[in-house]
Amino acid sequence: MTRTLRDNIERLSARAERQAKHAPAGDRIADAITRFAGSMRFVVLHALLFGGWIVWNLGWIPGLKPFDPTFVVLAMEASVEAIFLSTFVLISQNRMSAAADRRGDLDLHISLLAEHELTRLAGMIERIADKMGVGSDPEIEEIKRDVSPEQVLDVLEEKGTG
């Protein structure tokens, strides 16, 4: 791995850590809850809690009187928990979507810059080839033209792929 690549990885990791550290408290809480809700510990905890609740309220434990024999309270608790969990997941997904949008914008800007630089290099190489008397590529005129991102998006939208 090149030093430049390692440096880029370090800078991007440091930036991600800074963003996570300075994220609003609500986002950090939602992410922590979402991480926990997506873990096996969460599944095991719920299997034990709900399983115990069911066993207790079916009257299978001698000496313990059922407190929710119709399981209405259990159903209500599960419903409320589902509402909150889905909200926390949506908050986390919205934040992740915004981050993905920012990365997509960065990718687009870098790609446009690289395309512009390559276009200029193609022109320079053609001039060098002319000076050296080397034959030219018939497609060089097309290669030397900058691509208009707006035109590309218009064509993609017309085709229904954008």
Steps between C-alpha positions, in 0.01 A plus 500: 500500500638839405566772753246726329231235531585443868490877561161527328362215710630665818352839410162351409494290819589804712226701330243226563603487866468881531156493339384220729637681805330829408170346387191626682414307817175373346687348205755334730222357717304376196815337359581330831145366534498386136835323548370323811166411337691344210708274724466142618502628862174680420350183354607288797378761750160514332474124469563473874269787599211405272550131561498556877195725473314234299600212728402702810163605356412152376517395866784254446704629794362362828433767760495792250160636412462620137484881480423519125306182413361644175842640395344839427769682700773302322351586161474868594860508629625330184306745282633807679853360485460437126387859445802640680747256343375574149534873571859456621582289196352766269703773671817295449410422139433868425841593641668221303316606185620859544857373545465285185372805310806699612731215389316483166546874451870466580532209255329706230723803557815286495385321185423831326840638601675184374304515172596865452867426571500201264339713229781754536761222496352358179541839334858526625583150377352582159723809475805292598406237240464774235846642586654155481323418173323201648154412367196623687201309631190581292292522819730755664269795426218329688733407786623859531150639563390544861198294597203704617353327806170679441471355148581151630231531768248631242561201273479257792171656611362478145590129492341451842823384667589817691 
